[in-house]
Each structure stands twice: as C-alpha cells, then as structure tokens.
Amino acid sequence: MDKTRQWADQARQAAQELLAAATLPSGALLVVGCSSSEIVGGQIGQASSLEAAQAVFDGIYPLLQERGIWLAAQCCEHLNRALVVEGDCARQYGYDPVWVVPKPKAGGSFAATAWQAFHAPVVVERVRAHAGLDIGGTLIGMHLREVAVPVRLSLTRIGQAPLLCARTRPKLIGGSRAAYE
C-alpha cells in the first residue's frame, strides 16, 4: 500500500475511534496537532512533509464535516501553537483572529494544509477543544478543555509518529454529597 494512503487510512481510523469514544455533538471542536516530520520518520520540526500533512487531513476532515464538528489545526511552535479554524468557528466560540498565514516551515505543514482547504480560514491564539489528536508529540493539551481524559485507541502511531488522544468531561464538583448523573 502506498504510504500516503496508509497515513490517510490510519488518520481516519484514529479519528473514528476518538469520535466514538468522545461522543462529540455537532458544533463541538476537535484539535489536531500533527508533526508531518514525525510521520515520515524525522524529528519534529526538521522534515516537514506536505504529502503527509495532506494525507492526515484527508483522513480526518471529511469525518468531521459529516458530523458538523469543527477542526482546529494546531500550528507549530514558530507560531506559538496558534490554531487554524474556520471563521464561523471562531465567531461561534468568540475567538479573536490574529494576523498570520501558516506555511510549512513557519506554522507547519498540517496547519498550512488546513489553511488552504478551509472555506474562510482564520488563525486564533487558543481554543478550548472538546477532544484532540496529538500526532507526533505536538503538545495539544494547552488547547483542551478541563478535564482531559486519555483515550486509548487500537492505533498507537500514524506513520512513524506516536499518537495520543484525549476527550474532555465537565469537572466533578460538590464533594461526597453531590450526585453525578
């Protein structure tokens, strides 16, 4: 099987499993951090691959669109891990856009791919996502709502990149007399 097809299939499977575990409603937000360098076997930030980024995007994005779930594509550290989202998503959640256009070596290949594919993309500095996929150790935790709950998938890698996932849940408050139904 061709590598790009394999990466797309792995990304699709990971997204399907995470969506099943997280039970996200329409309008929810999923953050994806994706090191295309790690997917192709390089070190994060050192071997950017538009081909790998496009494959992962193609595997994930159609599933989210079918379910009405927003994608937040995390940029690399050179853009302070800002995120590419649709303008309508930013308006829905009250996120203020910042002025930058991600490129493969200044923002990351996955964020640049999302920028090109989205209808009306904007970049925002932070989000509070309901769930997330971290492909290659991109550190998405700063963009998840409290409380993050690890989700174990049948896959542990996309290409050569380690895969970690999380969903979120509301905080449990009220102590021993509280009921959580």
C-alpha positions as CSV (number, residue, x, y, z in Angstrom):
1,M,0.0,0.0,0.0
2,D,1.2,3.5,-0.9
3,K,2.4,5.4,2.2
4,T,0.1,8.4,1.7
5,R,-2.9,6.0,1.5
6,Q,-1.7,4.3,4.7
7,W,-1.4,7.6,6.5
8,A,-4.8,8.7,5.4
9,D,-6.3,5.4,6.5
10,Q,-4.6,5.5,9.9
11,A,-5.7,9.0,10.5
12,R,-9.3,8.2,9.5
13,Q,-9.3,5.1,11.8
14,A,-7.9,7.2,14.7
15,A,-10.5,9.9,14.2
16,Q,-13.3,7.4,14.0
17,E,-12.2,5.7,17.2
18,L,-11.8,9.0,19.0
19,L,-15.2,10.3,17.8
20,A,-16.8,7.1,19.1
21,A,-15.2,7.4,22.5
22,A,-15.8,11.1,22.9
23,T,-19.4,11.2,21.6
24,L,-19.0,14.8,20.4
25,P,-22.1,16.7,19.4
26,S,-22.4,18.8,16.3
27,G,-20.7,22.1,16.8
28,A,-18.0,20.6,19.0
29,L,-14.3,21.4,18.5
30,L,-11.6,18.8,17.8
31,V,-8.0,20.0,18.0
32,V,-5.3,18.2,15.9
33,G,-1.6,18.7,16.3
34,C,0.3,16.9,13.6
35,S,4.0,16.6,13.1
36,S,4.4,15.6,9.5
37,S,8.1,15.3,10.2
38,E,7.4,12.6,12.8
39,I,5.0,10.8,10.4
40,V,7.8,10.4,7.8
41,G,10.3,9.3,10.4
42,G,12.1,12.6,11.0
43,Q,12.4,14.7,14.1
44,I,9.6,17.1,14.9
45,G,10.2,20.4,13.1
46,Q,13.0,19.0,10.9
47,A,11.5,17.1,8.0
48,S,8.2,18.9,7.1
49,S,6.1,17.0,4.6
50,L,3.1,18.5,2.8
51,E,2.3,15.0,1.4
52,A,2.0,13.5,4.9
53,A,0.0,16.5,6.2
54,Q,-2.4,16.3,3.3
55,A,-2.9,12.5,3.8
56,V,-3.7,13.1,7.5
57,F,-6.0,16.0,6.7
58,D,-7.8,13.9,4.0
59,G,-8.3,11.1,6.5
60,I,-9.8,13.3,9.3
61,Y,-11.5,16.3,7.8
62,P,-14.4,14.5,5.9
63,L,-15.4,12.7,9.0
64,L,-15.6,15.9,11.0
65,Q,-17.6,17.6,8.3
66,E,-20.1,14.8,8.1
67,R,-20.7,15.2,11.9
68,G,-20.7,19.0,11.9
69,I,-17.6,19.1,14.2
70,W,-15.1,21.9,13.8
71,L,-11.4,21.2,13.2
72,A,-8.7,23.3,14.9
73,A,-5.4,22.6,13.2
74,Q,-2.5,23.5,15.6
75,C,0.4,25.4,14.2
76,C,4.0,24.6,15.3
77,E,6.0,26.4,17.9
78,H,7.2,29.1,15.5
79,L,3.6,30.4,15.6
80,N,3.3,29.8,19.3
81,R,1.0,26.8,18.7
82,A,-1.8,29.1,17.4
83,L,-4.6,27.3,15.5
84,V,-6.2,27.5,12.1
85,V,-10.0,27.3,12.3
86,E,-12.9,28.3,10.1
87,G,-14.0,31.9,10.5
88,D,-17.5,30.7,11.5
89,C,-16.0,28.5,14.2
90,A,-14.1,31.5,15.6
91,R,-17.3,33.5,15.7
92,Q,-19.3,30.7,17.3
93,Y,-16.8,30.4,20.1
94,G,-15.8,34.1,20.4
95,Y,-12.2,33.6,19.4
96,D,-10.3,36.6,18.2
97,P,-8.4,36.1,14.9
98,V,-4.7,37.1,14.7
99,W,-2.9,38.1,11.5
100,V,-0.7,35.4,10.2
101,V,-0.7,32.8,7.4
102,P,0.9,29.4,8.3
103,K,3.5,28.0,5.9
104,P,5.1,24.5,6.0
105,K,8.2,25.8,7.8
106,A,6.5,28.5,9.8
107,G,3.3,27.1,11.2
108,G,3.7,23.6,10.0
109,S,2.5,21.5,7.0
110,F,-0.7,20.4,8.7
111,A,-1.8,23.9,9.6
112,A,-0.8,25.2,6.1
113,T,-2.9,22.4,4.6
114,A,-5.9,23.3,6.7
115,W,-5.4,27.0,5.7
116,Q,-5.6,26.0,2.0
117,A,-8.6,23.7,2.4
118,F,-10.8,25.7,4.7
119,H,-13.5,27.9,3.2
120,A,-12.7,31.0,5.2
121,P,-9.7,30.2,7.5
122,V,-8.5,32.4,10.4
123,V,-5.8,31.8,12.9
124,V,-6.6,32.1,16.6
125,E,-4.2,32.0,19.6
126,R,-6.0,29.5,21.7
127,V,-9.1,27.3,21.8
128,R,-10.8,25.1,24.4
129,A,-11.5,21.9,22.4
130,H,-13.7,19.0,23.4
131,A,-11.2,16.4,22.2
132,G,-7.9,16.1,20.4
133,L,-5.5,14.1,18.4
134,D,-1.8,14.6,19.0
135,I,0.2,13.1,16.2
136,G,3.9,13.2,16.9
137,G,4.2,14.9,20.3
138,T,2.9,18.3,19.3
139,L,1.6,19.1,22.8
140,I,-2.1,19.8,22.2
141,G,-3.0,19.8,25.9
142,M,-2.9,23.6,26.2
143,H,-5.9,23.7,23.8
144,L,-8.2,21.2,25.6
145,R,-11.0,22.0,28.0
146,E,-10.8,20.8,31.5
147,V,-10.8,17.9,32.4
148,A,-8.8,15.9,29.8
149,V,-9.3,12.2,29.8
150,P,-6.8,10.0,27.9
151,V,-8.4,7.9,25.1
152,R,-6.6,4.7,24.1
153,L,-7.0,3.7,20.5
154,S,-6.2,0.5,18.7
155,L,-3.6,2.5,16.8
156,T,-0.5,3.9,18.6
157,R,1.1,5.5,15.5
158,I,0.4,7.3,12.3
159,G,3.3,6.5,10.1
160,Q,6.3,6.7,12.4
161,A,4.6,9.4,14.7
162,P,3.4,8.4,18.1
163,L,-0.4,9.0,18.6
164,L,-2.0,10.3,21.8
165,C,-5.7,11.2,22.1
166,A,-8.0,12.8,24.7
167,R,-11.6,13.7,25.3
168,T,-12.8,16.1,27.9
169,R,-15.5,16.0,30.5
170,P,-17.1,18.5,32.8
171,K,-15.4,19.0,36.2
172,L,-17.0,17.0,39.1
173,I,-17.8,19.4,41.9
174,G,-19.7,19.3,45.1
175,G,-18.0,16.7,47.2
176,S,-19.3,13.5,48.7
177,R,-23.0,14.5,48.8
178,A,-23.1,15.5,45.1
179,A,-24.7,13.3,42.5
180,Y,-23.2,12.8,39.1
181,E,-25.8,11.5,36.7
